[in-house]
Amino acid sequence: MSMRGQGWLVLAALLAFASGCKKTAAPGDNVWAMVDGTPITRTEVDKYYRTQLNPDAPTPSQDEALSLKLNVLDELINNRILLEKAKALGLQAADGEVEDKFTEFKSPYTEEEFQRQLKAREYTVDDLRNDIRQQLSIQKVINHEVVAKIAITDQDVQDFYNQNRSQFNVTEPQYRIAQIVITPHKDPGLRNRKNDDATTDAEARRKAAALEQQLATGADFAQVAMDYSEDPASAGSGGDLGYVPESSLSQSDPALKKEVMSLKPGQVSPVIVLRDSYRILKVVAKEMPGQRELSDPSVQQSIRDNLRNRKEQLLRAAYLAVSRNNAKITNYLAQQVVETAGKLPVVAQPNTAASSASPTEK
């Protein structure tokens, strides 16, 4: 069992001990927690537990499975509390918002692939819509109660820059690069908006040539990348790879470095033929070595984003802790773990039917 797994068992024991070590009988075997009188069931936990498992990894041990279920249950408790907040504040997601998000989620898939993904996760369309509604409602609460209260002043930005000036010293040329990738083989993990995937070298060559022509006639690079790029990691962001130092380019294929070095910001390369793929590159921006001053708008924006993210994490954690203080929570699964000295209760047997990811981000 991993140290992380041990940590969750210890935490569960401490939480149960801190509540007074009193045994509270669960309303039924399928009830694993109560939040303000509303049950969270074993069925709910098992459904989300399955989304956390990697089908390519070894089957978790019983201790590891139970540790993960304790983690999932704690997240569901938090969600239940925040959903009650959304209801009380009138911030529940509207039907139109849910449908817009549902359409956005479904758009990269064909109908057949979409149904296959749902079946693999043991989800229904109603499950997915409910999940989307909950997550949108929770985000509305966080935006209203946390994000809206964050203010980053000019003095905050100035202070951060003064304290971290060395972070803004560019020591070598770096290039902000975007790419479109076409491969001559089918990729089960591909996600682009057109669900377009070349499966042979001939198809890949034709596709690369067609995309090169689109770009030459004025098509937007980011939109083309989102529609057709076969790189799962960057297609969703318009092919953007961020800033790449020149030293990192030296470690890539020489053909890629040669093209990047020859392009001016805003220019797009011809199709680059590599051993395993075809690529089209765009140099979005180039930075030369030297100290980046606070007067640079991109420096100011990066500092503001950094400070805002840090503040949001802090306030979100504090807001959730206070909300939990005001809720009546009983974690029956943690209680069972303590009562059995960490032995797996019969009702907590791991479910081996698993998928690698949840249809929505939690």
C-alpha positions in Angstrom: 0.0 0.0 0.0 1.3 3.5 -0.9 2.2 6.1 1.7 -0.6 8.2 0.2 -3.1 5.4 0.8 -1.9 5.0 4.4 -2.4 8.8 4.8 -6.0 8.6 3.9 -6.7 5.7 6.3 -5.0 7.6 9.1 -7.0 10.8 8.2 -10.2 8.8 8.2 -9.4 7.4 11.6 -8.5 10.9 13.0 -11.7 12.4 11.6 -13.8 9.7 13.2 -11.9 9.9 16.5 -12.3 13.7 16.5 -16.1 13.4 16.2 -16.2 11.8 19.6 -15.5 8.1 18.8 -19.3 7.5 19.1 -20.6 4.8 16.8 -23.5 6.1 14.7 -25.5 3.4 12.9 -25.9 4.0 9.2 -29.5 4.1 7.9 -28.6 1.2 5.6 -25.7 -0.7 4.1 -25.9 1.4 1.0 -25.5 4.7 2.9 -21.9 5.8 3.3 -22.4 9.4 4.5 -25.0 11.9 5.5 -24.8 15.6 4.8 -27.4 17.7 6.6 -29.8 14.8 6.5 -29.2 13.8 2.9 -27.5 10.5 2.2 -24.5 9.8 -0.1 -24.7 6.2 -1.2 -22.2 3.5 -1.9 -23.6 3.5 -5.5 -22.7 7.1 -6.0 -19.2 6.5 -4.6 -18.6 3.4 -6.7 -19.7 5.3 -9.9 -17.1 8.0 -9.4 -14.5 5.6 -8.0 -14.6 3.8 -11.4 -13.8 7.0 -13.2 -10.6 7.4 -11.2 -9.1 4.0 -12.2 -6.6 3.6 -15.0 -7.5 0.5 -17.0 -3.9 -0.1 -18.0 -2.7 -0.1 -14.4 -2.7 -3.1 -12.0 -5.9 -3.7 -10.2 -5.7 -1.8 -6.9 -5.3 -3.7 -3.7 -8.2 -3.7 -1.2 -6.5 -1.1 1.0 -5.7 1.1 -2.1 -9.3 0.7 -3.3 -10.7 1.7 0.0 -8.4 4.7 0.3 -9.5 6.0 -3.0 -13.1 5.5 -2.1 -12.6 7.5 1.1 -11.1 10.3 -1.1 -14.0 10.1 -3.6 -16.6 10.2 -0.7 -14.9 13.3 0.8 -15.2 15.0 -2.6 -18.9 14.1 -2.9 -19.4 15.5 0.6 -17.8 18.8 -0.5 -19.9 18.8 -3.7 -23.1 18.2 -1.7 -22.4 21.2 0.6 -21.6 23.5 -2.3 -24.7 22.4 -4.2 -26.8 23.4 -1.1 -25.0 26.7 -1.2 -25.9 27.2 -4.8 -29.6 26.5 -4.0 -29.6 28.9 -1.1 -27.9 31.6 -3.1 -30.1 31.1 -6.3 -27.0 30.1 -8.3 -28.1 26.8 -9.7 -27.2 26.3 -13.4 -30.0 27.0 -15.9 -31.2 24.5 -18.4 -29.7 26.5 -21.3 -26.3 26.6 -19.6 -26.4 22.8 -19.1 -27.3 22.2 -22.8 -24.6 24.5 -24.0 -22.0 22.7 -22.0 -23.4 19.3 -22.9 -23.1 20.2 -26.6 -19.6 21.5 -26.1 -18.6 18.3 -24.4 -20.2 16.1 -27.1 -19.0 18.0 -30.1 -15.6 16.2 -30.6 -17.2 12.8 -30.8 -19.3 11.0 -33.4 -22.6 9.8 -32.0 -21.3 6.2 -32.0 -18.1 7.2 -30.2 -20.1 9.3 -27.7 -22.4 6.4 -26.8 -19.4 4.1 -26.5 -17.7 6.5 -24.1 -20.9 6.7 -22.0 -21.2 2.9 -21.9 -17.5 2.4 -20.9 -18.1 4.7 -17.9 -21.4 3.1 -17.1 -23.0 6.6 -17.6 -26.3 7.6 -19.2 -27.0 10.9 -20.9 -29.1 11.9 -17.9 -26.1 11.1 -15.6 -23.9 13.3 -17.8 -26.4 16.2 -17.8 -26.8 16.0 -14.0 -23.0 16.0 -13.6 -22.7 19.0 -15.8 -25.5 20.8 -13.9 -23.8 20.1 -10.6 -20.3 21.3 -11.7 -21.7 24.5 -13.3 -23.6 25.2 -10.1 -20.6 24.6 -7.9 -18.4 26.9 -10.1 -21.1 29.6 -9.8 -20.8 29.4 -6.1 -17.0 29.7 -6.2 -17.2 32.6 -8.6 -19.7 34.4 -6.4 -18.3 33.6 -3.0 -14.5 33.5 -3.8 -13.4 34.7 -7.2 -15.5 37.9 -7.1 -13.9 38.9 -3.8 -10.3 38.7 -5.1 -8.7 42.1 -5.9 -5.1 42.3 -7.2 -3.7 45.9 -6.8 -1.0 47.5 -8.8 1.1 47.5 -5.6 0.7 43.8 -5.3 2.0 43.4 -8.8 4.9 45.8 -8.1 5.8 43.9 -4.9 5.8 40.5 -6.6 8.0 41.8 -9.4 10.5 43.3 -7.0 10.7 40.1 -5.0 10.9 37.8 -8.0 12.8 40.0 -10.5 15.2 37.2 -11.5 12.2 35.1 -12.8 11.7 37.7 -15.6 15.3 37.5 -16.9 15.2 35.7 -20.2 18.6 33.9 -20.4 18.3 32.6 -24.0 16.1 33.2 -27.0 12.7 31.5 -26.7 9.9 31.0 -29.2 6.2 30.7 -28.7 5.2 27.9 -31.1 1.9 26.4 -32.2 1.7 23.2 -34.2 -0.6 21.1 -36.3 0.3 17.4 -36.3 -0.9 14.7 -38.7 0.0 11.1 -38.2 -0.3 8.1 -40.6 -2.0 5.9 -38.1 -5.2 5.9 -36.1 -5.0 7.3 -32.6 -7.8 6.1 -30.1 -7.0 9.1 -27.9 -7.5 11.7 -30.7 -9.7 14.6 -29.8 -10.2 17.3 -32.4 -13.4 19.2 -33.3 -13.9 17.4 -36.6 -13.0 14.0 -35.2 -10.7 13.9 -38.3 -7.9 11.2 -38.2 -5.6 10.1 -41.1 -5.1 6.4 -40.9 -2.5 5.8 -43.7 0.6 7.7 -45.0 -1.2 8.6 -48.2 -4.1 10.0 -46.2 -1.8 11.9 -43.9 0.1 13.5 -46.9 -3.1 14.6 -48.6 -4.5 16.0 -45.3 -1.3 17.9 -44.6 -1.3 19.4 -48.1 -5.0 20.4 -47.8 -4.4 22.1 -44.4 -1.3 23.9 -45.8 -3.5 25.3 -48.6 -6.2 26.4 -46.1 -3.6 28.3 -44.1 -2.0 29.9 -47.2 -5.5 31.3 -48.1 -5.9 33.0 -44.8 -7.5 30.3 -42.5 -6.9 30.9 -38.8 -4.1 28.6 -37.5 -5.6 28.0 -34.1 -9.0 27.1 -35.6 -7.5 24.7 -38.1 -5.4 23.1 -35.3 -8.5 22.7 -33.1 -10.5 21.2 -36.1 -7.8 18.9 -37.6 -4.6 18.5 -35.5 -4.0 14.9 -34.4 -2.0 15.9 -31.3 -4.3 15.1 -28.3 -2.2 17.3 -26.0 -2.3 20.5 -28.0 -5.3 20.4 -30.5 -7.7 21.7 -27.9 -5.6 24.8 -27.3 -5.2 25.6 -31.0 -1.8 23.8 -31.1 -0.2 26.2 -28.7 2.9 24.8 -27.1 3.8 27.9 -25.1 7.3 29.3 -25.1 10.1 26.9 -26.0 13.8 27.8 -25.2 16.3 27.6 -28.0 18.2 24.9 -26.1 15.1 22.7 -26.1 14.8 23.2 -29.9 18.3 21.8 -30.2 17.1 18.5 -28.6 14.3 18.1 -31.1 14.4 17.0 -34.7 16.8 19.2 -36.7 14.2 19.8 -39.3 11.9 21.4 -36.7 14.6 23.6 -35.3 15.6 24.7 -38.8 12.0 25.8 -39.6 11.5 27.6 -36.3 14.7 29.5 -36.6 13.8 30.6 -40.1 10.4 31.9 -39.3 9.5 35.4 -38.2 6.7 36.0 -35.6 3.3 35.4 -37.3 4.8 33.2 -40.1 3.7 29.6 -40.8 6.0 26.9 -42.0 5.4 24.6 -45.0 4.6 20.9 -44.2 7.6 19.4 -42.3 8.1 15.7 -43.0 9.3 13.8 -40.0 9.9 10.1 -39.4 6.5 9.5 -37.7 4.4 12.5 -38.6 3.8 15.6 -40.7 3.8 19.0 -39.0 3.0 22.6 -39.7 4.4 25.1 -37.3 3.7 28.7 -36.5 6.0 31.0 -34.6 3.6 33.2 -32.6 6.2 35.3 -30.8 9.9 35.4 -30.2 11.7 36.7 -27.1 15.4 37.7 -27.1 17.6 37.4 -23.9 17.4 40.1 -21.3 15.5 41.4 -18.4 11.7 41.7 -19.0 10.6 44.9 -17.3 7.4 45.4 -15.4 6.3 47.9 -18.1 5.8 44.8 -20.4 2.1 44.1 -20.5 2.7 40.4 -20.7 4.8 40.5 -17.5 2.0 42.4 -15.7 -0.6 39.9 -16.9 1.4 36.9 -15.9 1.9 38.3 -12.4 -1.8 39.1 -12.0 -2.7 35.6 -13.1 -0.2 34.0 -10.7 -1.4 36.1 -7.8 -5.1 35.5 -8.6 -4.6 31.8 -8.9 -2.8 31.6 -5.6 -5.4 33.7 -3.8 -8.2 31.7 -5.3 -6.7 28.4 -4.1 -6.3 29.9 -0.6 -9.8 31.4 -0.3 -11.5 28.4 -1.9 -9.9 26.1 0.7 -10.9 28.4 3.5 -14.4 28.9 2.2 -14.9 25.1 1.9 -13.6 24.6 5.5 -16.0 27.1 6.9 -18.9 25.6 4.9 -18.0 22.2 6.3 -18.0 23.6 9.8 -21.5 24.7 9.4 -22.7 21.4 8.0 -23.7 18.2 9.8 -21.6 15.5 8.3 -21.4 11.8 9.3 -19.0 9.6 7.3 -20.1 6.0 7.9 -17.5 4.6 5.6 -14.7 6.2 7.6 -16.4 4.8 10.7 -16.4 1.3 9.3 -12.7 1.6 8.5 -11.9 2.5 12.1 -14.2 -0.2 13.5 -12.5 -2.9 11.4 -8.9 -1.6 12.0 -8.5 -0.9 8.3 -9.9 -4.2 7.1 -12.1 -3.9 4.0 -15.8 -4.1 4.8 -17.8 -6.5 2.6 -19.7 -3.5 1.2 -16.5 -1.8 0.1 -15.2 -4.5 -2.3 -13.5 -2.9 -5.2 -15.4 -2.8 -8.5 -13.1 -4.0 -11.3 -15.2 -2.4 -14.1 -13.3 0.8 -14.6 -12.6 3.6 -17.0 -9.8 6.1 -17.1 -11.5 9.4 -16.9 -14.8 11.0 -15.9 -17.0 12.6 -18.6 -16.8 15.9 -16.7 -14.1 17.5 -14.6 -14.7 17.4 -11.0 
